[in-house]
């Protein structure tokens, strides 16, 4: 069965968001992981990217929600001054 182009576009877009977040988390951690929160978020993002890339289909709502939650947590960790 051929995957519709729209699903592949959605998969790619979400992958790019996760890759960018991985880059930000890695830069914030530096060469040695000092912050356990950033290390944990980096591991979560890596697992999410694997889940997204393992299939040629649009990510499930659960994966999308997990990405959104993890990205929000990363933003809070990187910019604690912006917490409400």
ROVOSE-155599 format. One record per residue: residue number from 0; residue in one letter; x, y, z of N, C-alpha, C, CB in turn. Coordinates in steps of 0.001 Angstrom, whole numbers, plus 524288, in hexadecimal, padded with zeros to 5 digits. Each point is the difference from the previous one (the first is absolute). Glycine has a CB too. Example, Ala and Ser with C-alpha at 12.3 -4.5 7.8 and 13.67 -1.06 7.14 Angstrom:
<atom k="0" r="a" n_east="83386" n_north="7E9C6" n_up="81E78" ca_east="7FC86" ca_north="804A6" ca_up="80000" c_east="80384" c_north="804B0" c_up="80000" cb_east="7F89C" cb_north="7FB6B" cb_up="804DE"/>
<atom k="1" r="s" n_east="80606" n_north="808AF" n_up="7F852" ca_east="80334" ca_north="804A6" ca_up="8003C" c_east="7FCFE" c_north="80442" c_up="802DA" cb_east="804A0" cb_north="7FD8C" cb_up="7F79F"/>
***
This chain:
<atom k="0" r="x" n_east="8034C" n_north="7FB65" n_up="80000" ca_east="7FCB4" ca_north="8049B" ca_up="80000" c_east="8037A" c_north="804DB" c_up="80000" cb_east="7F8C5" cb_north="7FB23" cb_up="804C7"/>
<atom k="1" r="x" n_east="8060A" n_north="8087C" n_up="7F7E4" ca_east="80312" ca_north="804C4" ca_up="7FF84" c_east="7FE03" c_north="8040F" c_up="803E7" cb_east="801BD" cb_north="7FE18" cb_up="7F670"/>
<atom k="2" r="x" n_east="801E9" n_north="8046E" n_up="80C46" ca_east="7FE9E" ca_north="803FB" ca_up="803D8" c_east="7FEB5" c_north="80515" c_up="7FD27" cb_east="805D1" cb_north="7FBC3" cb_up="806D8"/>
<atom k="3" r="x" n_east="7F5BC" n_north="8069B" n_up="7FA6D" ca_east="7FE9A" ca_north="804F2" ca_up="7FD7E" c_east="80415" c_north="8043A" c_up="80123" cb_east="7F680" cb_north="7FD97" cb_up="800B9"/>
<atom k="4" r="x" n_east="80A61" n_north="805C5" n_up="7FB7D" ca_east="803EB" ca_north="80422" ca_up="8007C" c_east="7FEF0" c_north="8037D" c_up="804B6" cb_east="80135" cb_north="7FFCE" cb_up="7F654"/>
<atom k="5" r="x" n_east="7F9E5" n_north="8014D" n_up="80ABB" ca_east="7FEAC" ca_north="8036E" ca_up="80468" c_east="801D9" c_north="7FDAB" c_up="8052E" cb_east="7F837" cb_north="8034D" cb_up="7FB03"/>
<atom k="6" r="x" n_east="80774" n_north="7F796" n_up="8057D" ca_east="801D1" ca_north="7FD73" ca_up="804CD" c_east="805EE" c_north="8004C" c_up="8007C" cb_east="7F84C" cb_north="7F9FB" cb_up="7FFA4"/>
<atom k="7" r="x" n_east="80A60" n_north="80566" n_up="7FBF7" ca_east="805AD" ca_north="80064" ca_up="80019" c_east="801C7" c_north="8058D" c_up="80137" cb_east="8007F" cb_north="7F8AC" cb_up="7F996"/>
<atom k="8" r="x" n_east="7FCAC" n_north="80B29" n_up="80475" ca_east="80133" ca_north="8057B" ca_up="8012C" c_east="7FF44" c_north="8010C" c_up="805D4" cb_east="7FD3B" cb_north="802AC" cb_up="7F6E6"/>
<atom k="9" r="x" n_east="7FE8A" n_north="7FB5A" n_up="80B55" ca_east="7FF0A" ca_north="800AE" ca_up="8059D" c_east="80444" c_north="7FD5D" c_up="80339" cb_east="7F658" cb_north="80069" cb_up="7FE47"/>
<atom k="10" r="x" n_east="80B34" n_north="7FAF4" n_up="80015" ca_east="80424" ca_north="7FD29" ca_up="802AF" c_east="80519" c_north="80319" c_up="7FFC6" cb_east="7FBA5" cb_north="7F76F" cb_up="7FDCC"/>
<atom k="11" r="x" n_east="80598" n_north="80A89" n_up="7FDA9" ca_east="804D9" ca_north="802F5" ca_up="7FF4C" c_east="7FFF6" c_north="8050A" c_up="80345" cb_east="800D8" cb_north="7FC47" cb_up="7F6E7"/>
<atom k="12" r="x" n_east="7FAD0" n_north="80673" n_up="8091A" ca_east="7FF9B" ca_north="804DE" ca_up="802FE" c_east="800D2" c_north="7FF06" c_up="805D6" cb_east="7F9D8" cb_north="8038E" cb_up="7F940"/>
<atom k="13" r="x" n_east="803CA" n_north="7F854" n_up="808C3" ca_east="8009D" ca_north="7FEC9" ca_up="80588" c_east="8059B" c_north="7FE47" c_up="80120" cb_east="7F67E" cb_north="7FD72" cb_up="8008E"/>
<atom k="14" r="x" n_east="80BCD" n_north="7FFA2" n_up="7FBEB" ca_east="80578" ca_north="7FE64" ca_up="8009D" c_east="80397" c_north="804C0" c_up="8004C" cb_east="7FE14" cb_north="7F7AE" cb_up="7FB26"/>
<atom k="15" r="x" n_east="800F6" n_north="80C2C" n_up="80193" ca_east="80330" ca_north="804BC" ca_up="8000A" c_east="7FF7E" c_north="802F1" c_up="8052B" cb_east="7FEF7" cb_north="8009E" cb_up="7F64C"/>
<atom k="16" r="x" n_east="7FC4F" n_north="7FFAB" n_up="80BC9" ca_east="7FF38" ca_north="8028A" ca_up="80510" c_east="8031B" c_north="7FD41" c_up="80445" cb_east="7F716" cb_north="802D5" cb_up="7FD28"/>
<atom k="17" r="x" n_east="808BD" n_north="7F7FF" n_up="802D0" ca_east="802CB" ca_north="7FCF9" ca_up="803F7" c_east="805E8" c_north="80092" c_up="7FF3A" cb_east="7F87B" cb_north="7F996" cb_up="8008A"/>
<atom k="18" r="x" n_east="8095B" n_north="8064D" n_up="7FAA4" ca_east="805A1" ca_north="8009E" ca_up="7FEFE" c_east="801E9" c_north="80551" c_up="801E3" cb_east="7FF49" cb_north="7FA09" cb_up="7F83B"/>
<atom k="19" r="x" n_east="7FDBF" n_north="809FE" n_up="806D2" ca_east="80177" ca_north="80539" ca_up="801D7" c_east="80024" c_north="80024" c_up="805F9" cb_east="7FC00" cb_north="80405" cb_up="7F7EC"/>
<atom k="20" r="x" n_east="8004A" n_north="7F97D" n_up="80A90" ca_east="7FFEC" ca_north="7FFCE" ca_up="805BC" c_east="804AF" c_north="7FCE4" c_up="8020C" cb_east="7F625" cb_north="800A7" cb_up="7FFEE"/>
<atom k="21" r="x" n_east="80B3A" n_north="7FB28" n_up="7FD70" ca_east="8049B" ca_north="7FCF5" ca_up="80184" c_east="804EB" c_north="8035F" c_up="7FFAD" cb_east="7FBA8" cb_north="7F7BF" cb_up="7FCD0"/>
<atom k="22" r="x" n_east="804B2" n_north="80B67" n_up="7FF1F" ca_east="8047A" ca_north="80376" ca_up="7FF64" c_east="80045" c_north="803EB" c_up="80481" cb_east="7FF72" cb_north="7FEF6" cb_up="7F63E"/>
<atom k="23" r="x" n_east="7FC10" n_north="8036B" n_up="80B04" ca_east="7FFE2" ca_north="803CF" ca_up="8044E" c_east="8016C" c_north="7FD76" c_up="80534" cb_east="7F928" cb_north="80513" cb_up="7FB32"/>
<atom k="24" r="x" n_east="804D1" n_north="7F64A" n_up="805BD" ca_east="80127" ca_north="7FD44" ca_up="804E6" c_east="805C3" c_north="7FE92" c_up="8004C" cb_east="7F6DB" cb_north="7FC7E" cb_up="80037"/>
<atom k="25" r="x" n_east="80B5F" n_north="801B6" n_up="7FB71" ca_east="80589" ca_north="7FE8A" ca_up="7FFF2" c_east="80376" c_north="804C5" c_up="800E2" cb_east="7FDF8" cb_north="7F893" cb_up="7F9EA"/>
<atom k="26" r="x" n_east="800AE" n_north="80BCB" n_up="803A6" ca_east="8030C" ca_north="804C6" ca_up="800C7" c_east="7FFB9" c_north="801D7" c_up="805A2" cb_east="7FE5D" cb_north="80277" cb_up="7F6BA"/>
<atom k="27" r="x" n_east="7FD23" n_north="7FD25" n_up="80B98" ca_east="7FF56" ca_north="801BF" ca_up="80569" c_east="802F4" c_north="7FC80" c_up="803CB" cb_east="7F743" cb_north="803A0" cb_up="7FDA8"/>
<atom k="28" r="x" n_east="80926" n_north="7F76C" n_up="80117" ca_east="802BB" ca_north="7FC47" ca_up="80366" c_east="805E1" c_north="800A4" c_up="7FF92" cb_east="7F895" cb_north="7F9BF" cb_up="7FF13"/>
<atom k="29" r="x" n_east="80950" n_north="807CC" n_up="7FC6B" ca_east="805A0" ca_north="80060" ca_up="7FF3A" c_east="80263" c_north="7FA9C" c_up="7FF59" cb_east="8002C" cb_north="80840" cb_up="80539"/>
<atom k="30" r="x" n_east="80510" n_north="7F761" n_up="7FB0E" ca_east="80293" ca_north="7FAFA" ca_up="7FF0D" c_east="7FF01" c_north="7FBF6" c_up="80444" cb_east="806C4" cb_north="804DD" cb_up="7FB2F"/>
<atom k="31" r="x" n_east="7F83B" n_north="7FCE9" n_up="80995" ca_east="7FEEE" ca_north="7FC5C" ca_up="80447" c_east="7FA90" c_north="8011F" c_up="80226" cb_east="809A6" cb_north="7FF55" cb_up="80241"/>
<atom k="32" r="x" n_east="7F309" n_north="7FCA6" n_up="7FE25" ca_east="7FAC2" ca_north="800ED" ca_up="80212" c_east="80033" c_north="80174" c_up="805CE" cb_east="7FC5C" cb_north="7F9B1" cb_up="7F966"/>
<atom k="33" r="x" n_east="8028D" n_north="80B4A" n_up="807B8" ca_east="80014" ca_north="801DB" ca_up="80566" c_east="7FA87" c_north="80017" c_up="80256" cb_east="807E7" cb_north="80558" cb_up="7FDF5"/>
<atom k="34" r="x" n_east="7F46A" n_north="7FB73" n_up="7FEC9" ca_east="7FAA5" ca_north="800B9" ca_up="801C4" c_east="7FCD8" c_north="7FB10" c_up="7FEBB" cb_east="800A7" cb_north="809DD" cb_up="7FEAC"/>
<atom k="35" r="x" n_east="7FD97" n_north="7F368" n_up="8055F" ca_east="7FD11" ca_north="7FB23" ca_up="7FF32" c_east="7FAEE" c_north="800EF" c_up="7FD04" cb_east="803DE" cb_north="7FC80" cb_up="8083B"/>
<atom k="36" r="x" n_east="7F9AB" n_north="807FD" n_up="7F89A" ca_east="7FB22" ca_north="80128" ca_up="7FD2D" c_east="80106" c_north="80040" c_up="7FA28" cb_east="7FC90" cb_north="804F2" cb_up="807C3"/>
<atom k="37" r="x" n_east="80780" n_north="7FDDB" n_up="7F6AC" ca_east="8013E" ca_north="80060" ca_up="7FA6C" c_east="8019E" c_north="7FAB7" c_up="7FDCD" cb_east="802BC" cb_north="8094B" cb_up="8014B"/>
<atom k="38" r="x" n_east="80024" n_north="7F3A7" n_up="801B8" ca_east="80186" ca_north="7FACD" ca_up="7FE39" c_east="7FB33" c_north="7FC90" c_up="7FF38" cb_east="80890" cb_north="800E3" cb_up="804B2"/>
<atom k="39" r="x" n_east="7F3BE" n_north="7FF64" n_up="7FEF3" ca_east="7FB34" ca_north="7FCE4" ca_up="7FF95" c_east="7FCD5" c_north="801B3" c_up="7FB3A" cb_east="7FFD7" cb_north="7FED5" cb_up="809CD"/>
<atom k="40" r="x" n_east="7FFAE" n_north="8064B" n_up="7F577" ca_east="7FD05" ca_north="801FD" ca_up="7FB8B" c_east="8029B" c_north="7FE79" c_up="7FADE" cb_east="7FCD5" cb_north="8077E" cb_up="8057A"/>
<atom k="41" r="x" n_east="8084A" n_north="7F890" n_up="7FA6A" ca_east="802D1" ca_north="7FE60" ca_up="7FB4D" c_east="7FED1" c_north="7FA41" c_up="7FECE" cb_east="80729" cb_north="80698" cb_up="801E0"/>
<atom k="42" r="x" n_east="7F8D2" n_north="7F624" n_up="80226" ca_east="7FEB7" ca_north="7FA6C" ca_up="7FF3A" c_east="7FA63" c_north="7FF65" c_up="7FE08" cb_east="80659" cb_north="7FD7E" cb_up="80726"/>
<atom k="43" r="x" n_east="7F60C" n_north="80572" n_up="7FB2E" ca_east="7FA85" ca_north="7FFB3" ca_up="7FE50" c_east="7FF6E" c_north="801A5" c_up="7FA54" cb_east="7FD18" cb_north="801C9" cb_up="80927"/>
<atom k="44" r="x" n_east="80579" n_north="80272" n_up="7F564" ca_east="7FFAA" ca_north="801DC" ca_up="7FA9E" c_east="80245" c_north="7FC03" c_up="7FC35" cb_east="80092" cb_north="80935" cb_up="80337"/>
<atom k="45" r="x" n_east="803AF" n_north="7F447" n_up="7FE4E" ca_east="80253" ca_north="7FBF6" ca_up="7FCB2" c_east="7FC2F" c_north="7FB73" c_up="7FF3E" cb_east="808FC" cb_north="80291" cb_up="8032B"/>
<atom k="46" r="x" n_east="7F474" n_north="7FBDB" n_up="8010C" ca_east="7FC21" ca_north="7FBC3" ca_up="7FFA1" c_east="7FB65" c_north="8019C" c_up="7FC9B" cb_east="802A9" cb_north="7FCD2" cb_up="808DB"/>
<atom k="47" r="x" n_east="7FBA1" n_north="80807" n_up="7F7A7" ca_east="7FBA4" ca_north="801E0" ca_up="7FCCE" c_east="80185" c_north="8002C" c_up="7FA3F" cb_east="7FCB5" cb_north="80545" cb_up="80796"/>
<atom k="48" r="x" n_east="807FE" n_north="7FC7D" n_up="7F748" ca_east="801C1" ca_north="80025" ca_up="7FA95" c_east="8001D" c_north="7FA78" c_up="7FDC1" cb_east="80557" cb_north="8081C" cb_up="801D4"/>
<atom k="49" r="x" n_east="7FC7E" n_north="7F432" n_up="80137" ca_east="7FFF7" ca_north="7FA87" ca_up="7FE3D" c_east="7FA6C" c_north="7FE2F" c_up="7FEDA" cb_east="8081E" cb_north="7FE3B" cb_up="80551"/>
<atom k="50" r="x" n_east="7F436" n_north="8031F" n_up="7FE21" ca_east="7FA8A" ca_north="7FE68" ca_up="7FF3B" c_east="7FDB7" c_north="80278" c_up="7FB0E" cb_east="7FEF6" cb_north="7FF10" cb_up="809BB"/>
<atom k="51" r="x" n_east="8027D" n_north="805CA" n_up="7F53E" ca_east="7FE08" ca_north="802BD" ca_up="7FB5A" c_east="8024A" c_north="7FD9A" c_up="7FB0F" cb_east="7FF09" cb_north="8084A" cb_up="80533"/>
<atom k="52" r="x" n_east="80601" n_north="7F69D" n_up="7FAEB" ca_east="802BF" ca_north="7FE29" ca_up="7FB53" c_east="7FF5D" c_north="7FA2C" c_up="7FEF2" cb_east="80651" cb_north="80710" cb_up="80188"/>
<atom k="53" r="x" n_east="7F7C8" n_north="7F605" n_up="80249" ca_east="7FF86" ca_north="7FA4C" ca_up="7FF4F" c_east="7FBD8" c_north="7FE60" c_up="7FC0F" cb_east="802F3" cb_north="7FF1F" cb_up="80918"/>
<atom k="54" r="x" n_east="7F95F" n_north="80449" n_up="7F5D5" ca_east="7FBCB" ca_north="7FEAD" ca_up="7FC5D" c_east="7FF75" c_north="80443" c_up="7FBE8" cb_east="7FB53" cb_north="7FAF5" cb_up="80706"/>
<atom k="55" r="x" n_east="802E1" n_north="80394" n_up="7F46D" ca_east="7FEEA" ca_north="803CC" ca_up="7FBE2" c_east="7FA3B" c_north="80159" c_up="80026" cb_east="8075C" cb_north="7FC85" cb_up="7FA63"/>
<atom k="56" r="x" n_east="7F74C" n_north="80695" n_up="80989" ca_east="7FA97" ca_north="801A2" ca_up="800A6" c_east="7FFE3" c_north="804DC" c_up="80366" cb_east="7FCBF" cb_north="7F6B6" cb_up="7FF08"/>
<atom k="57" r="x" n_east="7FEE1" n_north="80BD2" n_up="800F0" ca_east="7FF51" ca_north="8048B" ca_up="80353" c_east="80060" c_north="7FE49" c_up="805B0" cb_east="7FA53" cb_north="80475" cb_up="7F936"/>
<atom k="58" r="x" n_east="80854" n_north="7FE9B" n_up="80A0C" ca_east="8006B" ca_north="7FE9A" ca_up="8058A" c_east="7FA98" c_north="7FF9C" c_up="80291" cb_east="808C8" cb_north="80470" cb_up="80059"/>
<atom k="59" r="x" n_east="7F6CF" n_north="7F80A" n_up="80357" ca_east="7FB0A" ca_north="7FF4D" ca_up="802BC" c_east="7FEF5" c_north="804B1" c_up="80385" cb_east="80110" cb_north="7F632" cb_up="7FFB6"/>
<atom k="60" r="x" n_east="7FA08" n_north="80A91" n_up="801CA" ca_east="7FED1" ca_north="80437" ca_up="803AC" c_east="8030D" c_north="7FF87" c_up="8051E" cb_east="7F726" cb_north="8008E" cb_up="7FC08"/>
<atom k="61" r="x" n_east="809C4" n_north="7FAB0" n_up="805C4" ca_east="802F6" ca_north="7FF3B" ca_up="804D8" c_east="805A8" c_north="801C9" c_up="7FF5C" cb_east="7FA2F" cb_north="7F871" cb_up="8024D"/>
<atom k="62" r="x" n_east="8082D" n_north="80669" n_up="7F942" ca_east="80563" ca_north="801AC" ca_up="7FF0B" c_east="80036" c_north="805EE" c_up="7FF85" cb_east="80202" cb_north="7F775" cb_up="7FB7C"/>
<atom k="63" r="x" n_east="7FA3F" n_north="80AC9" n_up="801C4" ca_east="7FFD3" ca_north="805BB" ca_up="7FF80" c_east="7FF72" c_north="80295" c_up="80556" cb_east="7FC02" cb_north="7FF18" cb_up="7F718"/>
<atom k="64" r="x" n_east="800AA" n_north="7FEC7" n_up="80C2E" ca_east="7FF3F" ca_north="80229" ca_up="8053F" c_east="804FB" c_north="7FF82" c_up="80335" cb_east="7F67B" cb_north="7FDBA" cb_up="7FF96"/>
<atom k="65" r="x" n_east="80C20" n_north="7FDD5" n_up="80000" ca_east="804E1" ca_north="7FF34" ca_up="802E4" c_east="80434" c_north="803D5" c_up="7FE29" cb_east="7FDBB" cb_north="7F680" cb_up="80130"/>
<atom k="66" r="x" n_east="8027E" n_north="80A7C" n_up="7F9BC" ca_east="803B8" ca_north="803CE" ca_up="7FDF3" c_east="7FEC2" c_north="8056D" c_up="80227" cb_east="80125" cb_north="7FA9D" cb_up="7F7CE"/>
<atom k="67" r="x" n_east="7F9EC" n_north="806ED" n_up="807F1" ca_east="7FE79" ca_north="80527" ca_up="801F5" c_east="80152" c_north="800A4" c_up="805C6" cb_east="7F8D9" cb_north="8003C" cb_up="7F962"/>
<atom k="68" r="x" n_east="8060C" n_north="7FBC6" n_up="809B7" ca_east="80123" ca_north="80038" ca_up="805A0" c_east="805DF" c_north="80060" c_up="800FD" cb_east="7F7E2" cb_north="7FACA" cb_up="801CC"/>
<atom k="69" r="x" n_east="80B25" n_north="80220" n_up="7FB61" ca_east="805A4" ca_north="7FFFE" ca_up="800C3" c_east="80265" c_north="80527" c_up="7FE34" cb_east="80019" cb_north="7F645" cb_up="7FEDE"/>
<atom k="70" r="x" n_east="7FDFD" n_north="80BE1" n_up="7FCCF" ca_east="801F9" ca_north="80504" ca_up="7FE2B" c_east="7FEAB" c_north="8045E" c_up="803D8" cb_east="7FF1B" cb_north="7FCE3" cb_up="7F6C1"/>
<atom k="71" r="x" n_east="7FC54" n_north="802E5" n_up="80B87" ca_east="7FE88" ca_north="803E5" ca_up="803EE" c_east="80374" c_north="7FF86" c_up="804CF" cb_east="7F6C5" cb_north="7FFE0" cb_up="7FCB9"/>
<atom k="72" r="x" n_east="80A57" n_north="7FB5B" n_up="804DE" ca_east="80367" ca_north="7FF24" ca_up="8047F" c_east="8058E" c_north="801D9" c_up="7FED4" cb_east="7FA77" cb_north="7F859" cb_up="802B5"/>
<atom k="73" r="x" n_east="8075C" n_north="806C4" n_up="7F887" ca_east="80531" ca_north="801D2" ca_up="7FE7E" c_east="80031" c_north="805F7" c_up="8000B" cb_east="8014D" cb_north="7F7ED" cb_up="7FA81"/>
<atom k="74" r="x" n_east="7FABA" n_north="80A8E" n_up="80363" ca_east="7FFD7" ca_north="805BE" ca_up="7FFFB" c_east="8002B" c_north="80220" c_up="80590" cb_east="7FAE1" cb_north="7FFDA" cb_up="7F79D"/>
<atom k="75" r="x" n_east="80249" n_north="7FDAE" n_up="80BF0" ca_east="80006" ca_north="801AE" ca_up="80575" c_east="80555" c_north="7FF33" c_up="8027D" cb_east="7F685" cb_north="7FDDA" cb_up="8009B"/>
<atom k="76" r="x" n_east="80C1E" n_north="7FDE9" n_up="7FE00" ca_east="80530" ca_north="7FEF2" ca_up="80232" c_east="80415" c_north="803CE" c_up="7FDDD" cb_east="7FD91" cb_north="7F68C" cb_up="800F3"/>
<atom k="77" r="x" n_east="801E5" n_north="80AD8" n_up="7FA10" ca_east="803C6" ca_north="80386" ca_up="7FD97" c_east="7FF0B" c_north="805B0" c_up="80171" cb_east="800D1" cb_north="7F9B3" cb_up="7F8B6"/>
<atom k="78" r="x" n_east="7FA45" n_north="80792" n_up="8086B" ca_east="7FE8D" ca_north="80570" ca_up="8011E" c_east="7FC96" c_north="8004A" c_up="804E3" cb_east="80085" cb_north="80227" cb_up="7F665"/>
<atom k="79" r="x" n_east="801B6" n_north="7FC9A" n_up="80E1A" ca_east="7FCD6" ca_north="7FFF1" ca_up="804C7" c_east="7FDB5" c_north="80559" c_up="80156" cb_east="8058F" cb_north="7F8BB" cb_up="80332"/>
<atom k="80" r="x" n_east="7FCC5" n_north="80B67" n_up="7FAD1" ca_east="7FDFD" ca_north="80542" ca_up="8010A" c_east="7FAB4" c_north="800F5" c_up="7FD5B" cb_east="8093E" cb_north="80320" cb_up="800CC"/>
<atom k="81" r="x" n_east="7F55B" n_north="7F99C" n_up="7FB85" ca_east="7FB01" ca_north="800A6" ca_up="7FD39" c_east="7FB95" c_north="7FCD4" c_up="80266" cb_east="8050D" cb_north="801A4" cb_up="7F7F0"/>
<atom k="82" r="x" n_east="7FC05" n_north="7FB71" n_up="80C3C" ca_east="7FBE4" ca_north="7FCDD" ca_up="80274" c_east="7FBC5" c_north="80394" c_up="8022D" cb_east="80682" cb_north="7F8EB" cb_up="80236"/>
<atom k="83" r="x" n_east="7F482" n_north="8055F" n_up="7FD30" ca_east="7FBBA" ca_north="80343" ca_up="80220" c_east="7FFE0" c_north="7FFFD" c_up="805DB" cb_east="7FAE9" cb_north="7FE2E" cb_up="7F81F"/>
***
